[in-house]
Amino acid sequence: MPEPQASASLYKRGDVIGGTYEIWSILGMGGFGVVYLAIHREQQEPYALKTFRDEFLNDCRAREAFEKEALLWVHLEQHPFILAARHVREFYGRLFVAMDFVPPGAEGRVTLSDHLRKGKPLGQEQVLEWAVQFCLGMEHAISHGIKCHRDIKPANILICDGSIRISDFGLAAAAEMAWRATADPGVAISNRNAASGLSFSVVHTDGKASCGTPGYMPPEVYRGEGADVRSDIYSFGLVLWQMATGSSMPPFVGSFRGDVETFMRAAYERQMMGQVPAAPSLFRAVIERCLQPDPSRRYASFKDLREVIAPLFTRLTGKAVTIPTAANQSAALWDNKGASLAALGRRQDAIACYDKALALNPSEPRTWSNKGFLLHQLGCYEEGIYCYDRALALEQRLGGIWGNKAASLAAIGRYDDAIACHDKALALEPGRAALWSDKGVFRESSGKQIEGLREWKDERTRILPGDPWAPRAVGSQRSQGGRRRAKG
């Protein structure tokens, strides 16, 4: 197969880049460029492969700027709260960054932005835990040579096995350098992502470059005064407000009417007024200090910010934020690899990875659940039930595991046991419509059709608005236990 040439066109499935990476699919498109799911042909490992827009790489100085910043990201080494960038390579005059692939979770969510699209506040415990994790990741990055991130936003924070992974280090700074290196720096480069409403932009105001995402850009960066760690703290304050309030959009933004500079100017003016929109009392003081228009009045470092947030988490939960040990990090890597292979349909290989993860850390319920789900898909129902039992012995509050166990029990005709498991799942997640539908199917299959239909109809009113698990007719054919429930 001939190798694709450098162009703005997208690579398609089956294309091989540099004789090394075979394209599987497009994971996303944004302000910097395109991210592909690609398989390393020798390692047989999945990677997220990012390449950059032609506007950013139209001369050698621009490519050098991006390569320098991307290599700083690569050299951050392994950290539990940072998405690992493995290497940077140039093919056909284009730069590619190979990153760890984070597969979608049980509901198809990958980023914090995905979690915020429901428009509901995250639980306070979850907000505080992720905030502490973010601070720890940024502290590590800054101690390893990253001056500042420059593009902190929910789309650059990935969620993997309940923990965050910070992505795209230094690329906004590289974009600014690339913008300055272009032959015509008066040309604005912008991209508005229809899904999120906001994406990366490079615009100029009074002859000064402003690089970042509209709505998340600190006032001093908008003015072209440069950025430091306090600028990142401002951007994270916006994200923290979103997590606390459940808003899919940051504060201070208005309606977008097609003009990026007008949109950003209006947001800047609201920022400078210093009036932060309402937030839950637990977070209000922290958010207000992060969002001070004057950088000198913000937290001076992420360590300072963490030392305020961590006690709030302990006071609320009675425990400290858990930082994975070296062994657990290795287990998490095998677990993530297993999920990646499962997403590619390589179930046996994925199970082998889960076995390696469990050998290192047998106390992770989600790994047992993930293995159980794949065994169910392979028709190994008894083995899957064993895995679900191991998971539930560790953590009984995960409704998805009870639901998946019910599906495996039903597959071997143990309908009464399946219904009992569904009762436990519904007590934990009463808004998940598929659970009510499944329960009716199980009752029908066990000869209790009328009772199942009546209960399902009576309980439909408990389905939460906007629930993606839309109810289906009882008795309809379903996938084996619901293929989308890949994780507990």
Salt bridges, closest charged atoms under 4 A:
ASP15 OD1 - LYS12 NZ 3.43
GLU22 OE1 - ARG41 NE 3.91
GLU45 OE2 - LYS337 NZ 2.77
ASP54 OD1 - ARG94 NH1 2.31
GLU55 OE2 - ARG53 NH2 2.63
ASP59 OD2 - ARG61 NH2 3.21
GLU77 OE1 - HIS144 NE2 3.79
GLU90 OE2 - ARG63 NE 3.93
ASP100 OD1 - ARG86 NE 2.81
GLU107 OE1 - ARG109 NH2 3.76
GLU107 OE1 - LYS118 NZ 3.17
GLU107 OE2 - ARG432 NH2 3.19
ASP114 OD1 - ARG117 NH1 2.59
GLU125 OE2 - LYS319 NZ 3.62
GLU139 OE2 - ARG306 NE 2.55
ASP151 OD2 - LYS153 NZ 3.44
ASP161 OD1 - LYS487 NZ 3.08
ASP168 OD2 - LYS50 NZ 2.77
GLU176 OE1 - ARG150 NH2 2.78
GLU176 OE2 - ARG180 NH2 3.30
GLU220 OE2 - ARG298 NH1 2.79
GLU225 OE2 - ARG223 NE 2.77
ASP228 OD2 - ARG230 NH2 2.95
GLU269 OE2 - ARG265 NE 3.36
GLU307 OE2 - LYS303 NZ 2.59
ASP349 OD2 - ARG346 NE 3.19
ASP355 OD1 - LYS371 NZ 2.66
ASP389 OD1 - LYS405 NZ 2.63
GLU395 OE2 - ARG397 NE 3.04
ASP416 OD1 - LYS448 NZ 3.45
ASP417 OD2 - ARG414 NE 2.99
ASP423 OD1 - LYS439 NZ 2.33
GLU429 OE1 - ARG432 NE 3.24
ASP438 OD1 - ARG478 NE 2.45
ASP438 OD2 - ARG485 NH2 3.40
GLU451 OE2 - ARG443 NH1 3.42
GLU455 OE2 - LYS439 NZ 2.92
GLU455 OE1 - ARG443 NE 3.43
GLU459 OE1 - ARG462 NH1 3.50
